Amino acid sequence: MTYLFAVVLVLAALSLFRTGRLTSDKMELQNAADSLAYGVSTVEARDLNFAAYTNRAIVANEVAIGQAIGMASWAAHWKSIGDFLLEYNKYLSGPTLGISNAILPPLASAFQISGGVFMTLMR
């Protein structure tokens, strides 16, 4: 009877040891899988952050290009105002009895010079 109890006790101890070892191995495997998933997600997050920063840089570059084009267009328009004033002065000098000849050419010159300066700066 004592031997039977000893055999049952040894079998229970071996079963308990085996169950503990299995649980320990499962926990080790789960920790490794969690660590791998965390590492992969960190790399993916860094990649997505880099893509977001790159997209912001691309958008900022496009905005700067649009701003430069708008400024160049504005400078060309500003310069053309002087040309239009000189053209209209031909038709306005008669009805205004020559008063427009004193006002429009200097004004047109101011527009042409300032527009030319801005166009030169934009190049």
C-alpha positions in Angstrom: 0.0 0.0 0.0 2.8 2.3 0.8 4.4 1.5 -2.5 1.2 2.3 -4.3 1.0 5.6 -2.5 4.6 6.4 -3.4 4.0 5.5 -7.1 0.9 7.7 -7.2 2.8 10.5 -5.5 5.7 10.2 -8.0 3.3 10.1 -10.9 1.5 13.2 -9.6 4.8 15.0 -9.1 5.9 14.1 -12.7 2.6 15.3 -14.0 2.8 18.5 -12.1 6.4 19.1 -13.3 5.4 18.4 -16.9 2.4 20.7 -16.7 4.6 23.5 -15.2 7.1 23.0 -17.9 4.4 23.1 -20.6 3.0 26.3 -19.1 6.5 27.9 -18.9 7.2 27.0 -22.5 3.8 28.5 -23.6 4.5 31.7 -21.7 8.0 31.9 -23.2 6.5 31.4 -26.7 3.8 34.0 -26.0 6.3 36.5 -24.8 8.5 36.0 -27.9 5.4 36.5 -30.2 4.4 39.6 -28.3 7.9 41.0 -28.5 8.0 40.3 -32.3 4.6 41.9 -32.8 5.7 45.0 -30.8 8.9 45.3 -32.8 7.1 44.9 -36.2 4.5 47.4 -35.2 7.2 49.9 -34.1 8.9 49.6 -37.4 5.6 50.0 -39.3 4.7 53.1 -37.2 8.1 54.6 -37.9 7.6 53.9 -41.6 4.1 55.5 -41.6 5.5 58.5 -39.7 8.2 59.0 -42.3 5.7 58.8 -45.1 3.5 61.4 -43.3 6.5 63.7 -42.9 7.4 63.2 -46.6 3.9 64.0 -47.6 3.9 67.2 -45.6 7.2 68.2 -47.3 5.7 67.5 -50.7 2.6 69.6 -49.9 4.7 72.4 -48.6 6.8 72.3 -51.7 3.7 72.4 -53.9 2.3 75.3 -51.9 5.6 77.2 -52.3 5.5 76.6 -56.1 2.0 77.8 -56.3 2.8 80.9 -54.3 5.8 81.7 -56.6 3.6 81.3 -59.7 1.0 83.5 -58.1 3.6 86.2 -57.3 5.1 86.0 -60.8 1.6 86.4 -62.3 0.8 89.3 -60.0 4.1 91.0 -61.0 3.3 90.5 -64.8 -0.2 91.9 -64.2 1.2 94.8 -62.2 3.6 95.7 -65.0 0.9 95.4 -67.7 -1.3 97.9 -65.8 1.3 100.6 -66.9 1.0 99.5 -70.5 -2.8 99.7 -70.3 -2.7 103.2 -68.8 -0.5 104.4 -71.6 -2.8 102.9 -74.2 -5.9 104.4 -72.5 -4.1 107.8 -72.3 -4.3 108.0 -76.1 -8.1 108.1 -75.9 -8.4 110.1 -72.7 -6.1 113.0 -73.5 -8.7 114.6 -75.7 -11.7 114.4 -73.4 -9.7 115.4 -70.4 -8.1 118.3 -72.3 -4.6 116.9 -71.7 -4.9 116.6 -68.0 -4.4 112.8 -68.3 -1.1 113.5 -70.0 0.2 114.9 -66.7 -1.1 112.1 -64.5 -1.2 108.8 -66.4 2.4 108.6 -67.9 4.1 109.0 -64.5 1.6 106.6 -62.9 2.1 104.1 -65.8 5.9 104.4 -65.3 5.5 103.6 -61.6 3.5 100.5 -62.4 5.9 99.4 -65.1 9.0 99.9 -63.0 7.6 98.3 -59.9 6.3 95.3 -61.9 9.6 95.0 -63.7 11.5 95.0 -60.4 9.2 92.3 -59.0 9.5 90.2 -62.2 13.3 90.5 -61.9 13.2 89.4 -58.3 11.0 86.4 -59.1 13.6 85.1 -61.6 
